[in-house]
């Protein structure tokens, strides 16, 4: 991963780096690897994530088909 520092603006470069890392899921992975996770807990977490992804996909499909109204963008 590479971030270009412009005009010695470290704060802006750091913000861009954090945003890239967040988007790629690096922080989440670091948190998961920080402590041991029992296999049963891992299965439960992965199952819950799959359900969340599935529900989100179904919600988006329903919005596209006009079954439920589109949510308003946050201002």
Buried (B, 14 or more C-beta within 10 A) or exposed (E): EEBEEEEEEEEEBEEBBEEEBEEEEEEEEEEEEEEEEEEEEEEEEEEEEEEEEEEEEEEEEEEEEEEEEEEEEEE
